[in-house]
Amino acid sequence: MATAAPPGQLNISALFSKLLSTNPPRFVIERKTIEKTWKLMDKVVKLCQQPRVNLKNSPPFILDLLPDTYQHLRLVYARYELEMHVLNENEFFREFLANLARKCKQANKLFKEGKERMFDETSPQRRNLTKLSLVFSHMLAELKALFPDGSFAGDSFRITKADAETFWRSNFGNKTIVRWSEFRRVLHSVHPISSVLESMALKATIDLTCNDFISCFEFDVFTRLFQPWQSLLRNWQILAVTHPGYVAFLTYDEVKARLSAYLDKPGAYVFRLSCTRLGQWAIGYVTADGRIFQTIPQNKSLCQALLDGNKDGSYLYPDGRAVNPDLSFAVREEPEDHIQVSQEQYELYCEMGSTFQLCKICAENDKDIRLEPCGHLLCTPCLSAWQESDGSGCPFCRQDIRGTEQIIVDPFNQQNNNDDLPLLHNPQQQPLLQQQRSPCQLQPQLQLHQLQQLQQQGTQQSQQQQQLQESQPLQYQTQNQDRSTTTVSSSILTDTTSAVFAQASSSTQQSHQQKGS
């Protein structure tokens, strides 16, 4: 006969089951919660400011990151001070602030338990502090991307690669953040994940902020790193799992220190995720004269960059090892996207004495590359020159350039559509258009007249832009490893013809977005 447990005896099994079934209390966003997080951040900064810590002033520099994060949080708070319930209902911001508090507590705990070892740059405690600095860097980039100017824009965040954007929107809608378990399940249905160990390794790569959630920002970074979409996880396995040259969560200075052991081995190299340009790779390598350089490949995949570097002798020994994996099987020619010039675009550029396919910066080469995610088109030489001059963002709209895509612009077939062409607004141009099959053959006098006419129509807008430029000159600033600032004045689209093209492009923005320009 069963006997009842004494009244004072604790039922351990029932209590354990109850604890497992209870969800942790939700992090509440309110003024005192935000101020408490700021105090935690301030404590970390003060600990890192100790002279004996002697932090190097190079990215990711925690003494810059936390103050910048504080300032951006102040901006967010100012936007929603009277609507705190909006922030409290925002799942991304709630998880962000909770994670920020956790990471600050981890940093403070390092100093409390590490004591004297925190002053030794080679200690495990300092290595953990450096990793936390990288996490803080990722968190700040994510916050700025999803709360630009302090206002939430996560539901309209554009994932760079079209296939990845389709995957996210079709499975998660306008969600900005999803739990790792949910994300893994959905991703597995498209890109099978073979084992628990592979799942753990994948999470370590994609979860940049280490909070058990995946945001659309983190997903965008991951898909840009391991594109194309069709072979996403295969590329990840090749580069981040099996390749001996991959180093995770290393900084610029740590890569330099690691390669210092191979100064007598030109061609030794490692590669990592760039912490200043998320979504791009950084490759460090030893030169023939024993120096260490680090570079960010532009307008090509990492596999292609490593193959090219192997051919010219720059990337021969991954992390100093003798065997360099052959990545030629991972590189395949992707079909170029064809953009068909519409009749409307053809007529517009005819009136300006040009063609849609002509690059509007140099006016010499045809457009052959599309910037992502803004979609503006230009030629490869102009893009290369722009990037070599430290140009920041798209030269047309100033949006960040997260990726590029090779394209071919198919000219408008006027001969097949000539019967359907409507009359142009200027009757004097109609006979000329019927005689000339190519807009490039328009007479120079007519071109000048057209440009002047368009210029007069946009006089007021141009004057406003000029006044704005005089009060705030357009400049681009990039920081080097010495933290010095190089200022490059923009000269793109400053001539009259380019300004007219920019005006015309603005008037047909909807049409160009449909065609990728």
C-alpha distance (Angstrom), angle and dihedral (degrees) to the residues before:
residue distance angle dihedral
M1 . . .
A2 3.81 . .
T3 3.76 116.3 .
A4 3.77 124.3 -146.9
A5 3.76 118.1 -115.1
P6 3.80 115.5 -104.2
P7 3.82 111.8 -92.0
G8 3.78 92.8 -115.6
Q9 3.82 95.7 49.2
L10 3.82 115.5 105.7
N11 3.78 116.3 -126.9
I12 3.83 98.1 -136.8
S13 3.80 95.2 -177.6
A14 3.80 94.2 53.0
L15 3.79 92.0 45.9
F16 3.80 92.2 50.0
S17 3.80 91.5 50.3
K18 3.78 90.5 49.7
L19 3.79 91.8 51.3
L20 3.80 91.7 50.9
S21 3.79 92.3 50.6
T22 3.79 93.7 49.8
N23 3.78 116.7 91.9
P24 3.81 116.6 -137.9
P25 3.80 113.9 -101.1
R26 3.78 112.9 -87.9
F27 3.78 116.7 -108.6
V28 3.80 106.2 -109.5
I29 3.79 120.3 -144.5
E30 3.78 111.9 -140.7
R31 3.77 137.2 130.9
K32 3.80 96.2 -88.9
T33 3.83 91.2 47.9
I34 3.79 91.7 53.9
E35 3.81 92.7 45.2
K36 3.81 90.6 49.5
T37 3.81 89.5 53.9
W38 3.80 90.2 50.0
K39 3.81 89.7 53.9
L40 3.81 90.4 52.3
M41 3.81 89.8 50.9
D42 3.79 91.1 48.7
K43 3.80 91.1 52.4
V44 3.82 91.4 53.0
V45 3.80 90.9 50.2
K46 3.81 92.3 50.8
L47 3.80 91.9 49.5
C48 3.81 91.2 49.5
Q49 3.81 91.3 48.6
Q50 3.79 92.2 65.9
P51 3.83 108.1 121.3
R52 3.80 92.1 -130.8
V53 3.80 91.6 58.1
N54 3.82 88.1 63.2
L55 3.81 97.5 -171.6
K56 3.80 114.6 -162.7
N57 3.77 114.9 -116.2
S58 3.81 96.4 -124.8
P59 3.81 133.5 103.1
P60 2.94 125.3 -40.6
F61 3.82 89.0 36.0
I62 3.79 109.4 172.3
L63 3.81 92.1 -159.7
D64 3.80 87.8 63.4
L65 3.80 98.7 35.4
L66 3.79 99.7 56.0
P67 3.84 95.4 45.7
D68 3.82 89.2 47.9
T69 3.80 89.9 49.3
Y70 3.80 89.8 49.0
Q71 3.81 91.6 51.8
H72 3.80 92.4 49.6
L73 3.79 91.4 47.8
R74 3.80 88.2 51.6
L75 3.79 87.6 54.2
V76 3.80 91.4 51.0
Y77 3.80 91.3 46.5
A78 3.81 91.4 51.0
R79 3.82 90.2 53.2
Y80 3.80 94.3 50.7
E81 3.81 103.7 27.2
L82 3.80 91.3 116.8
E83 3.83 93.2 38.6
M84 3.79 104.0 47.3
H85 3.80 89.9 148.6
V86 3.83 87.9 68.4
L87 3.80 91.0 58.6
N88 3.79 91.0 43.4
E89 3.81 90.2 55.7
N90 3.81 92.2 47.1
E91 3.80 104.6 97.9
F92 3.79 94.5 -162.8
F93 3.80 95.1 52.3
R94 3.79 92.0 44.0
E95 3.80 92.2 53.4
F96 3.80 91.7 41.0
L97 3.80 94.1 55.9
A98 3.81 92.6 43.4
N99 3.80 90.3 50.6
L100 3.80 91.9 46.6
A101 3.80 90.2 54.1
R102 3.82 91.1 48.6
K103 3.80 93.2 49.7
C104 3.82 91.8 48.7
K105 3.80 89.9 51.3
Q106 3.82 89.3 50.5
A107 3.80 90.5 52.5
N108 3.80 92.3 48.2
K109 3.80 89.7 48.4
L110 3.81 90.3 53.6
F111 3.79 90.5 58.4
K112 3.80 92.9 43.5
E113 3.81 95.3 51.1
G114 3.80 99.6 28.2
K115 3.81 95.2 54.2
E116 3.83 109.0 162.2
R117 3.80 92.5 6.8
M118 3.81 89.4 69.4
F119 3.80 87.9 70.2
D120 3.82 92.1 56.7
E121 3.82 109.6 87.2
T122 3.83 91.2 -156.1
S123 3.82 96.8 52.3
P124 3.83 122.9 110.1
Q125 3.80 88.6 -120.3
R126 3.80 91.6 59.6
R127 3.80 90.0 46.7
N128 3.81 88.9 54.9
L129 3.81 90.1 49.6
T130 3.80 89.5 52.9
K131 3.80 90.4 51.0
L132 3.80 89.5 50.8
S133 3.81 88.0 51.5
L134 3.80 88.9 56.8
V135 3.80 90.6 49.4
F136 3.82 90.6 50.3
S137 3.81 87.9 50.3
H138 3.81 91.6 52.5
M139 3.80 91.6 46.6
L140 3.80 93.0 52.0
A141 3.81 91.7 49.7
E142 3.80 90.2 49.3
L143 3.81 93.1 48.2
K144 3.81 92.3 50.3
A145 3.81 91.4 47.7
L146 3.81 95.3 50.5
F147 3.81 97.9 33.4
P148 3.82 103.4 36.8
D149 3.81 110.9 176.8
G150 3.79 87.6 3.6
S151 3.82 95.5 -69.5
F152 3.79 122.5 111.7
A153 3.81 113.7 -106.0
G154 3.78 100.6 156.0
D155 3.80 94.4 114.3
S156 3.82 89.4 60.3
F157 3.82 97.0 40.2
R158 3.81 109.4 134.4
I159 3.79 117.6 -136.5
T160 3.79 106.5 -142.0
K161 3.80 102.1 -133.2
A162 3.80 113.8 64.3
D163 3.82 95.9 -141.0
A164 3.79 91.4 49.8
E165 3.80 90.9 47.8
T166 3.81 90.2 52.1
F167 3.82 91.4 49.2
W168 3.80 93.5 51.0
R169 3.82 96.8 44.3
S170 3.80 94.7 44.8
N171 3.82 92.7 50.5
F172 3.80 105.0 30.0
G173 3.80 103.8 20.4
N174 3.80 112.7 -158.0
K175 3.79 93.7 -17.1
T176 3.78 113.9 135.1
I177 3.79 96.5 -162.8
V178 3.82 136.2 22.8
R179 3.78 133.1 -177.2
W180 3.79 115.8 -94.7
S181 3.82 92.0 -120.5
E182 3.81 91.6 56.0
F183 3.80 93.2 43.7
R184 3.82 92.1 49.2
R185 3.80 92.0 50.8
V186 3.81 93.4 51.1
L187 3.81 94.3 42.7
H188 3.81 90.2 49.7
S189 3.81 89.8 60.5
V190 3.82 89.4 61.1
H191 3.81 103.2 26.3
P192 3.82 109.0 25.8
I193 3.82 116.1 -132.1
S194 3.79 107.3 -148.0
S195 3.81 104.8 -157.6
V196 3.79 147.2 3.8
L197 3.80 90.5 -104.0
E198 3.79 91.0 53.1
S199 3.80 89.5 49.2
M200 3.81 90.7 52.9
A201 3.80 92.0 48.5
L202 3.81 91.2 48.3
K203 3.79 91.6 51.1
A204 3.81 90.7 50.3
T205 3.81 89.1 56.2
I206 3.79 101.8 42.4
D207 3.84 100.9 34.9
L208 3.80 95.1 77.3
T209 3.80 94.1 168.6
C210 3.83 94.7 45.8
N211 3.81 96.7 -133.0
D212 3.85 102.7 122.5
F213 3.80 90.4 -108.2
I214 3.80 130.4 100.4
S215 3.79 117.2 -144.2
C216 3.78 126.9 -161.6
F217 3.82 86.0 -112.6
E218 3.82 92.7 56.9
F219 3.80 90.5 44.9
D220 3.80 89.9 52.0
V221 3.81 91.3 51.8
F222 3.81 92.0 48.2
T223 3.80 95.5 48.6
R224 3.81 91.9 48.7
L225 3.79 91.2 51.3
F226 3.79 95.9 48.9
Q227 3.82 102.9 30.4
P228 2.98 143.6 179.6
W229 3.80 101.8 73.5
Q230 3.80 95.2 -140.2
S231 3.82 91.6 65.2
L232 3.81 98.9 25.3
L233 3.81 100.0 134.7
R234 3.79 93.4 36.0
N235 3.81 89.3 56.4
W236 3.80 89.8 46.9
Q237 3.81 91.2 52.1
I238 3.80 92.1 47.9
L239 3.80 95.4 48.4
A240 3.80 108.0 26.9
V241 3.81 103.9 27.5
T242 3.80 110.5 33.4
H243 3.81 104.8 18.7
P244 3.84 111.5 100.3
G245 3.80 92.1 -150.5
Y246 3.82 95.8 64.3
V247 3.80 116.3 103.0
A248 3.81 119.0 -174.5
F249 3.81 125.5 -145.6
L250 3.79 95.1 0.5
T251 3.79 124.2 143.3
Y252 3.79 131.1 -142.4
D253 3.81 92.0 -96.0
E254 3.81 93.2 46.2
V255 3.81 91.7 51.9
K256 3.79 89.2 50.8
A257 3.80 90.9 50.5
R258 3.80 91.7 47.5
L259 3.80 93.8 51.5
S260 3.81 91.7 46.4
A261 3.80 86.9 82.7
Y262 3.83 89.3 63.9
L263 3.80 102.1 48.1
D264 3.80 88.6 123.6
K265 3.82 90.7 52.6
P266 3.83 110.3 71.0
G267 3.79 110.6 -158.6
A268 3.80 95.6 37.6
Y269 3.79 108.6 137.7
V270 3.80 147.0 166.0
F271 3.79 131.3 -170.5
R272 3.79 133.2 -150.2
L273 3.79 142.8 167.9
S274 3.78 110.0 -76.7
C275 3.80 108.8 -116.0
T276 3.81 94.2 -160.2
R277 3.82 96.0 44.8
L278 3.78 106.0 36.8
G279 3.78 111.8 -157.1
Q280 3.80 93.2 36.1
W281 3.79 133.3 88.8
A282 3.79 128.8 -121.4
I283 3.81 119.4 -152.8
G284 3.79 121.7 -161.8
Y285 3.81 119.0 -164.2
V286 3.81 143.6 166.2
T287 3.81 116.4 -114.5
A288 3.80 127.7 -142.7
D289 3.81 91.5 -98.5
G290 3.82 93.0 52.3
R291 3.80 99.5 -100.2
I292 3.80 125.8 133.2
F293 3.78 119.4 -128.6
Q294 3.78 130.8 179.5
T295 3.78 123.1 -158.1
I296 3.81 139.4 177.0
P297 3.84 113.1 -137.1
Q298 3.78 112.6 -125.9
N299 3.81 126.9 -147.9
K300 3.80 95.8 -8.4
S301 3.79 137.9 82.7
L302 3.79 120.7 -100.1
C303 3.81 90.9 -113.5
Q304 3.80 90.4 55.6
A305 3.80 91.7 45.6
L306 3.82 91.7 51.7
L307 3.81 91.0 48.1
D308 3.80 91.8 49.9
G309 3.80 90.5 47.1
N310 3.77 91.2 50.3
K311 3.80 90.7 54.1
D312 3.80 94.3 51.8
G313 3.81 93.6 42.6
S314 3.81 98.6 -109.9
Y315 3.82 99.5 110.6
L316 3.80 109.6 37.7
Y317 3.81 109.1 124.5
P318 3.83 116.8 44.1
D319 3.81 106.6 -144.5
G320 3.80 87.0 -16.3
R321 3.81 95.4 -57.9
A322 3.78 121.8 139.8
V323 3.83 97.4 -131.7
N324 3.80 116.0 74.0
P325 3.84 113.5 -166.7
D326 3.80 115.5 -121.0
L327 3.80 107.3 -122.9
S328 3.79 97.4 178.6
F329 3.82 90.8 106.3
A330 3.81 89.7 58.3
V331 3.81 94.2 55.7
R332 3.76 117.8 79.2
E333 3.74 132.8 165.0
E334 3.78 109.2 -101.8
P335 3.82 114.8 -147.4
E336 3.78 110.1 -105.8
D337 3.77 116.5 -116.1
H338 3.80 112.7 -114.9
I339 3.80 118.7 -140.5
Q340 3.79 115.0 -160.0
V341 3.79 116.0 -148.1
S342 3.78 109.2 -127.4
Q343 3.79 125.2 -137.3
E344 3.81 90.5 -110.9
Q345 3.80 91.9 53.4
Y346 3.80 90.9 45.7
E347 3.81 92.5 53.4
L348 3.80 93.0 45.6
Y349 3.78 93.9 53.1
C350 3.81 91.5 41.7
E351 3.78 88.0 60.9
M352 3.80 88.9 54.0
G353 3.79 94.4 46.7
S354 3.78 94.8 -114.3
T355 3.80 141.8 89.3
F356 3.78 130.9 -109.5
Q357 3.81 92.0 -125.3
L358 3.82 94.2 56.5
C359 3.81 115.3 100.9
K360 3.80 106.9 -110.6
I361 3.81 94.2 -148.2
C362 3.80 102.6 55.6
A363 3.85 97.7 15.1
E364 3.81 87.2 -147.9
N365 3.81 110.2 81.6
D366 3.78 130.4 50.2
K367 3.79 119.1 -109.4
D368 3.79 109.9 -96.2
I369 3.79 105.9 159.1
R370 3.80 134.3 59.7
L371 3.79 122.3 -152.2
E372 3.78 118.1 -134.9
P373 2.94 133.4 -103.1
C374 3.84 98.3 -0.7
G375 3.84 93.3 51.9
H376 3.82 99.2 -139.0
L377 3.81 116.6 153.4
L378 3.80 131.4 -137.9
C379 3.80 140.2 140.6
T380 3.80 124.5 -80.3
P381 3.85 96.2 -117.3
C382 3.81 91.2 54.8
L383 3.80 92.2 47.8
S384 3.81 91.4 49.1
A385 3.80 91.9 48.8
W386 3.80 90.6 47.7
Q387 3.81 92.9 51.4
E388 3.81 93.2 44.4
S389 3.81 88.9 55.3
D390 3.83 88.7 56.7
G391 3.79 91.4 -106.8
S392 3.79 109.5 175.6
G393 3.79 119.3 -143.1
C394 3.79 129.8 -19.4
P395 3.83 111.8 -21.2
F396 3.81 89.3 -135.9
C397 3.82 106.6 42.4
R398 3.83 102.3 10.2
Q399 3.82 93.3 -127.3
D400 3.79 116.2 145.2
I401 3.80 114.6 -87.2
R402 3.80 104.3 -129.5
G403 3.78 96.3 167.5
T404 3.79 147.2 -18.9
E405 3.78 135.6 -130.4
Q406 3.79 129.3 -159.6
I407 3.80 112.5 -121.8
I408 3.81 140.9 174.5
V409 3.81 120.2 -142.9
D410 3.79 110.1 -145.4
P411 3.83 109.9 -149.3
F412 3.77 119.2 -121.3
N413 3.80 109.7 -94.2
Q414 3.80 99.0 -129.3
Q415 3.79 94.8 174.3
N416 3.80 92.9 61.8
N417 3.80 93.2 43.4
N418 3.81 101.0 36.3
D419 3.79 94.3 106.4
D420 3.80 91.3 56.2
L421 3.82 97.6 48.6
P422 3.82 112.4 119.2
L423 3.78 122.6 -138.1
L424 3.79 115.6 -83.0
H425 3.79 119.6 -117.8
N426 3.80 91.5 -110.7
P427 3.85 108.1 62.8
Q428 3.80 91.2 -159.0
Q429 3.80 90.1 64.5
Q430 3.82 96.1 53.9
P431 3.85 98.4 79.2
L432 3.78 90.4 46.3
L433 3.80 92.4 51.3
Q434 3.79 90.5 51.9
Q435 3.81 90.3 53.2
Q436 3.82 98.0 43.7
R437 3.78 118.7 65.3
S438 3.82 94.2 -172.4
P439 3.80 125.1 49.6
C440 3.80 87.9 -143.3
Q441 3.82 87.5 70.9
L442 3.81 94.6 62.5
Q443 3.79 114.0 126.6
P444 3.84 115.6 -98.9
Q445 3.82 91.6 -126.3
L446 3.78 90.5 57.5
Q447 3.79 91.9 46.8
L448 3.80 91.2 54.4
H449 3.80 91.6 48.1
Q450 3.79 91.4 50.5
L451 3.78 93.7 47.4
Q452 3.80 91.5 49.0
Q453 3.79 91.1 49.3
L454 3.80 92.5 50.9
Q455 3.77 90.2 43.6
Q456 3.82 91.6 56.0
Q457 3.80 90.5 50.7
G458 3.80 90.5 56.4
T459 3.82 98.9 39.9
Q460 3.78 95.0 112.4
Q461 3.80 93.4 48.0
S462 3.80 91.9 47.6
Q463 3.81 91.7 50.9
Q464 3.79 90.9 52.1
Q465 3.79 90.8 49.6
Q466 3.80 91.0 48.5
Q467 3.81 92.0 51.7
L468 3.78 89.8 50.3
Q469 3.80 92.0 49.7
E470 3.80 91.2 49.4
S471 3.79 91.6 53.0
Q472 3.81 95.1 41.1
P473 3.84 112.6 20.0
L474 3.79 113.5 -146.5
Q475 3.78 108.2 -112.4
Y476 3.74 137.5 159.0
Q477 3.77 122.3 -140.8
T478 3.77 126.8 -163.5
Q479 3.76 125.8 179.9
N480 3.77 120.7 -138.7
Q481 3.75 127.4 -157.2
D482 3.83 90.9 -86.4
R483 3.82 87.5 59.1
S484 3.79 89.2 -122.2
T485 3.78 117.8 138.3
T486 3.77 126.5 -122.1
T487 3.80 115.9 -161.9
V488 3.78 119.7 -154.3
S489 3.78 118.9 -173.3
S490 3.77 115.0 -141.7
S491 3.77 118.4 -119.8
I492 3.79 97.7 171.0
L493 3.79 118.0 117.6
T494 3.80 92.8 3.7
D495 3.77 96.5 118.9
T496 3.80 120.6 87.4
T497 3.78 96.7 -110.3
S498 3.80 94.7 51.1
A499 3.80 90.9 47.1
V500 3.80 89.6 54.9
F501 3.79 90.6 49.6
A502 3.79 90.0 50.7
Q503 3.82 89.3 51.0
A504 3.78 91.9 49.4
S505 3.80 91.7 47.2
S506 3.80 89.7 53.1
S507 3.82 91.5 52.8
T508 3.79 91.3 56.2
Q509 3.79 98.7 37.2
Q510 3.79 95.1 132.8
S511 3.79 92.9 51.5
H512 3.78 92.6 47.9
Q513 3.78 93.4 49.2
Q514 3.78 88.9 57.4
K515 3.80 89.8 53.2
G516 3.81 96.3 40.2
S517 3.80 99.2 -102.7
